[in-house]
Amino acid sequence: MEERPHVFRRGTGRVLLMLHGTGGSEREIAALAGVIDPDATVLAPRGTVTERGMARWFRREAEGVFDVDDVVLRAGELAEFARWACDRYELGRPEVVAAGFSNGANMALALGALHPDVTRRVVAFSGMYPFADREIESALDGSAVLLLGGDDDPMAPAASVDRLVAQLEARGARVDRRRRPGGHGIDDEEIAAATGWLATH
């Protein structure tokens, strides 16, 4: 596997696989890991797709209209990277939590849905359903997902998040959805919620 740019920081706890949003960076999102779980080992790769000079995780045809074949392909590549990194850094087979914001949240959700052997814990800040009209087929019994987002987020519409919850629960995942007033972003209460959720999962 070809190595991609990434941040690695060894800790004493679980592995947080941190996924940046469109135009973000692996260093920015790695800093969030230190807030929500200071003891975690941090693995923060860079998205391999470029859109108008901005790094992201998969192609899209328009805002909120995803190339689902590319979502599936890139989720597979990310799963391969996570396995490689666990070997490269001699982590064994640790508990891996995928956490991301916006486009990174969508990729974390895709990874958890398609590759539960890699992660059964997902924290999604301002994420939405990444598979358009396709259904999730993987058995997700034992998986747990925390969804954090605003009720008026135009980039993660409530209807898409509703579909996400229904699909995850239908396949056996436990979903904790926390809603707040407002739009796209991460606020202090959501960071606190993520910290508390990680402490109990």
C-alpha positions in Angstrom: 0.0 0.0 0.0 1.3 3.5 -0.9 1.7 5.5 2.3 -0.3 8.8 2.5 0.5 11.9 4.5 -0.7 11.5 8.0 -0.2 12.5 11.7 0.6 9.7 14.2 0.7 10.4 17.9 1.1 7.4 20.3 -1.0 7.4 23.4 -2.1 4.9 26.0 -5.7 4.2 25.0 -7.8 3.5 21.9 -6.9 4.6 18.4 -8.8 7.7 17.2 -8.9 7.7 13.4 -9.4 11.4 12.8 -10.8 12.6 9.4 -10.8 16.2 8.4 -13.5 18.1 6.5 -13.2 19.5 3.0 -10.2 21.9 2.8 -9.1 20.9 6.3 -5.9 19.2 7.2 -4.7 16.2 9.1 -3.0 18.4 11.7 -6.1 20.5 12.4 -8.3 17.4 13.0 -5.5 15.7 15.1 -5.7 18.6 17.5 -9.4 17.8 18.1 -8.5 14.3 19.2 -6.4 15.7 22.0 -9.5 17.4 23.3 -12.1 14.6 23.1 -9.7 11.8 24.3 -6.3 13.0 25.6 -5.1 9.4 26.2 -5.9 8.1 22.8 -3.4 7.1 20.1 -4.1 9.5 17.2 -4.0 8.5 13.5 -5.0 11.4 11.2 -4.5 10.7 7.5 -5.1 13.2 4.7 -7.9 12.7 2.2 -6.6 11.7 -1.3 -9.2 13.4 -3.4 -8.7 17.1 -4.5 -11.5 19.5 -5.3 -10.5 23.0 -6.3 -7.2 22.6 -4.5 -8.9 21.3 -1.3 -8.3 17.8 0.2 -11.4 15.7 0.7 -12.3 12.0 1.0 -14.4 11.2 -2.1 -15.7 12.9 -5.2 -19.0 14.6 -5.4 -21.1 15.8 -8.3 -22.5 18.8 -6.4 -23.1 20.0 -2.8 -24.6 17.0 -1.1 -24.6 14.9 -4.2 -22.0 12.2 -3.7 -20.3 9.8 -6.2 -21.3 6.7 -4.2 -19.0 4.4 -6.2 -16.2 6.6 -5.2 -17.4 6.7 -1.5 -17.2 2.9 -1.5 -13.8 2.8 -3.2 -12.2 5.4 -0.9 -13.7 3.8 2.2 -11.9 0.6 1.1 -8.7 2.5 0.7 -9.0 4.0 4.1 -9.7 0.7 5.7 -6.5 -0.6 4.0 -4.6 2.3 5.4 -5.9 1.8 8.9 -4.8 -1.8 8.8 -1.4 -0.8 7.4 -0.9 1.8 10.1 -1.8 -0.6 12.9 0.9 -2.9 11.6 3.4 -0.1 10.8 3.2 1.3 14.3 2.9 -2.1 16.0 -0.4 -1.4 17.6 -1.8 -4.9 17.3 -5.5 -5.0 16.8 -6.7 -2.1 18.9 -10.1 -0.6 19.3 -10.4 2.0 16.6 -12.9 4.9 16.7 -13.4 6.8 13.5 -14.2 10.4 14.2 -14.7 13.2 11.6 -16.2 16.5 10.7 -18.3 17.2 7.6 -16.8 15.3 4.7 -14.6 13.5 7.2 -17.8 12.5 9.2 -19.3 11.1 6.0 -16.2 9.1 5.4 -16.1 7.9 9.0 -19.7 6.7 8.6 -19.0 5.0 5.3 -16.0 3.2 6.9 -18.0 2.0 9.9 -20.9 0.9 7.6 -18.7 -0.9 5.0 -15.8 -2.1 7.1 -17.0 -2.9 10.7 -13.9 -5.1 11.0 -11.9 -1.9 11.1 -14.1 0.2 13.3 -17.4 -0.3 15.2 -17.3 3.1 16.8 -18.0 6.3 14.9 -18.3 9.9 16.1 -19.7 12.1 13.3 -19.7 15.9 13.6 -22.1 17.4 11.0 -22.4 14.2 8.9 -25.1 12.8 6.7 -26.0 9.6 4.9 -23.2 8.9 2.4 -24.8 6.3 0.1 -27.6 8.2 -1.6 -30.3 5.7 -2.5 -28.3 2.6 -1.7 -28.9 0.7 1.5 -26.4 -0.5 4.0 -25.9 -4.2 3.8 -23.3 -5.0 6.4 -24.4 -6.5 9.8 -23.6 -3.8 12.3 -24.6 -5.6 15.6 -22.2 -4.4 18.2 -21.5 -1.1 16.4 -22.2 2.3 18.1 -22.5 5.7 16.4 -22.7 9.2 17.8 -24.2 11.8 15.5 -23.8 15.4 16.4 -25.2 18.2 14.2 -27.4 21.3 13.8 -31.1 21.2 13.0 -30.6 23.8 10.3 -27.5 22.5 8.6 -27.8 22.9 4.8 -24.8 20.7 4.3 -26.2 17.8 6.3 -30.0 18.0 5.9 -32.2 16.5 8.6 -33.9 14.2 6.1 -30.5 12.7 5.2 -29.6 12.2 8.8 -33.0 10.6 9.5 -32.2 8.1 6.7 -28.8 7.5 8.2 -30.3 6.7 11.6 -32.9 4.4 10.1 -30.3 2.5 8.0 -27.9 2.1 10.9 -30.5 0.9 13.3 -32.0 -1.5 10.8 -28.6 -3.2 10.5 -28.2 -3.5 14.2 -26.1 -0.4 15.2 -26.8 1.6 18.3 -27.2 5.3 17.4 -27.0 8.3 19.7 -28.2 11.4 17.9 -27.6 14.8 19.6 -29.3 17.8 17.9 -28.7 21.5 18.5 -30.0 24.7 17.0 -27.9 26.1 14.2 -26.0 24.9 11.2 -22.7 23.4 10.1 -19.9 23.2 12.6 -18.8 22.0 16.0 -19.6 23.7 19.2 -18.3 23.3 22.8 -21.4 21.2 23.9 -20.7 18.7 21.1 -17.1 18.4 22.0 -18.2 17.7 25.6 -20.8 15.2 24.3 -18.1 13.4 22.3 -15.8 13.3 25.3 -18.5 11.8 27.5 -19.6 9.3 24.8 -16.1 8.1 24.3 -15.6 7.6 28.0 -18.6 5.3 28.1 -17.9 3.4 24.9 
